[in-house]
Amino acid sequence: MAPEDEQEPNESRRLWTKLTRAIVAKDMDAATEAKMAVEESQREARRNMEERGDVHVPRFFHLKDGRWVPKIACVYYPLSTRGSN
């Protein structure tokens, strides 16, 4: 995993850092504030996108038969073969 400062702004680890730190510190006021800041930023980005007439195209999923599925193949390892390399 890339260091946080090298991640894209919308990657989960980077996006939720302040919230995670506040939860670990048991500071629920700061956690609420951090969560609200992320959500408002996402709303603003969506509004800006819609104003420009852009359409969001998911990066990792696509709609298939009414369900969102990964664009990449996921390797499935049955429980019985895990750790038997």
Secondary structure, DSSP 8 states (H G I E B T S, - for coil): ---GGGS-TTSHHHHTHHHHHHHHTT-HHHHHHHHHHHHHHHHHHHHHHHHHT-----SSEEEETTEEEESS------GGGTT--
